[in-house]
Amino acid sequence: MKKFVADKEFWDLFPDAVIGVVSFDGVQESKELEGAEADEVKKILDDANVAAKKFLVSDTISENPVVAAWRAAYSKFPTKKGARCSMENLLKRVLHEKPVGCIAPSVDITNAISLKHAFPIGCENKDAIDGDIRLGVMKGGESFLPIGSDKEEPPLEGELAYYDNTGVICRCWNWRDGQRTEVNDDTRNEVVVLECIEPDRVDDLKAALEELKTLMEKYLDAKTVTLALIDKEHPEVEI
């Protein structure tokens, strides 16, 4: 069985981090919600856009505590110029009064969780992962083809990234996903990761994981295989 593993080098950088891991089988990615269910998911996302405003106490995005924490985290390892935590882009939309809109049920659900709880969230095709999915420090030059690009963009030496036996899955920790393991309409088995770098927000992370599980099961017929918290003392879990 595949595992999620955070390497020692990651914990050397972020000893207090906690990572939520949820894996699902049987996800109906292509499912088109209609009627009441479609309205419910839209409302969940609309409400999350509103809820996100509590994290935006400043009109300057970098001065908001949840964003500042991630900016500081990204300063601890080499990154491509302009790389930012995935959550920051969502919060910036809300800050600029351009709420995140509906795309597809699974995307709407994960965006809603990220907005409502202010955690980065990433989703990968579990079947496309070669061996285990790992989080660690790159040697530099590993294979990585970003979503939406036809050109390889390998990580920098010392960059933090998700990777497997074939190459990088997501660059700069949670900044940009690759094509090889991206979720599409044919994906059935997935692993979703939420990252927490603020020790006093672990209970919020637990709540986000439980809500994600409930919504994926209710609206996309997903079967939860694993729901776990990863920390320095428990650095891996089967997915």
PESUL-V282891 format. One record per residue. SS is DSSP state (A for helix, B for strand, O for the rest). PSI is psi in radians with two decimals (999 if undefined). Layout:
BEGIN
{{SS PSI} {SS PSI}}
END
This chain:
BEGIN
{{O 2.46} {O 2.73} {B 2.77} {B 2.22} {B 2.26} {B 2.13} {O 2.79} {A -0.67} {A -0.53} {A -0.81} {A -0.48} {A -0.61} {A -0.69} {O 1.26} {O -0.38} {O 0.06} {O 2.66} {B 2.31} {B 2.23} {B 2.29} {B 2.19} {B 2.23} {B 2.51} {B 2.55} {B 2.70} {O 0.42} {O 2.35} {O 1.37} {O -0.57} {O 0.01} {O 2.26} {O 1.97} {O 2.49} {O 2.83} {A -2.27} {A -0.71} {A -0.74} {A -0.72} {A -0.67} {A -0.78} {A -0.69} {A -0.73} {A -0.66} {A -0.76} {A -0.74} {A -0.77} {A -0.62} {A -0.65} {A -0.69} {A -0.78} {A -0.55} {A -0.38} {A -0.40} {A -0.34} {A -0.08} {O 1.40} {O -0.15} {O 2.58} {O -0.19} {O 1.99} {A -0.69} {A -0.28} {A -0.11} {O 2.31} {A -0.76} {A -0.55} {A -0.75} {A -0.65} {A -0.73} {A -0.60} {A -0.74} {A -0.68} {A -0.76} {A -0.34} {O -0.12} {O -0.08} {O 2.74} {O 2.40} {O 2.74} {O 2.49} {O 2.26} {O -0.08} {O 2.36} {O 2.71} {O 2.41} {A -0.58} {A -0.56} {A -0.70} {A -0.65} {A -0.80} {A -0.58} {A -0.65} {A -0.79} {A -0.75} {A -0.63} {O 0.29} {O 0.65} {O 1.26} {O 2.61} {O 2.20} {O 3.06} {O 2.45} {O -1.05} {O 2.68} {A -0.83} {A -0.68} {A -0.71} {A -0.70} {A -0.81} {A -0.65} {A -0.70} {A -0.75} {A -0.77} {A -0.75} {A -0.84} {A -0.65} {A -0.11} {O 0.93} {O 2.48} {B 2.57} {B 2.38} {B 2.55} {B 2.28} {B 2.67} {B 1.89} {A -0.63} {A -0.39} {A -0.14} {O 2.24} {O 1.74} {O -2.40} {O 2.69} {B 2.21} {B 2.72} {B 2.09} {B -3.00} {B 2.29} {O 2.62} {O -0.40} {O 2.38} {O -0.01} {O 2.68} {O 2.31} {O 2.07} {B 1.89} {B 2.70} {O 2.34} {O 0.20} {O 2.69} {O 0.27} {O 2.31} {B 2.42} {O 1.36} {O 2.67} {O 2.85} {O 2.79} {O 2.23} {O -0.09} {O 2.51} {B 2.35} {B 2.77} {B 2.44} {B 2.94} {O -2.82} {O -0.41} {O -0.64} {O -2.75} {B 2.46} {B -0.72} {B 2.18} {B 2.76} {O 0.91} {O -1.35} {O 0.50} {O -1.01} {B 2.20} {B 2.76} {B 2.80} {O -0.62} {O -0.61} {O 0.28} {O 2.65} {O 2.36} {O -3.03} {O -0.40} {O -0.13} {O 2.33} {O -0.52} {O 2.22} {B 2.72} {B 2.27} {B 2.37} {B 2.31} {B 2.35} {B 2.38} {B 2.15} {O 0.06} {O 1.91} {A -0.49} {A 0.08} {A 0.29} {A -0.65} {A -0.61} {A -0.66} {A -0.76} {A -0.74} {A -0.70} {A -0.72} {A -0.78} {A -0.68} {A -0.72} {A -0.83} {A -0.85} {A -0.79} {A -0.71} {A -0.67} {A -0.71} {A -0.78} {A -0.37} {A 0.23} {O 0.44} {O 2.57} {B 2.10} {B 2.15} {B -0.77} {B 2.38} {B 1.97} {B 2.78} {B 2.30} {B 2.31} {B -3.06} {O -0.60} {O -0.29} {B 1.31} {O 0.08} {B 2.78} {B 2.59} {B 2.45} {O 999}}
END
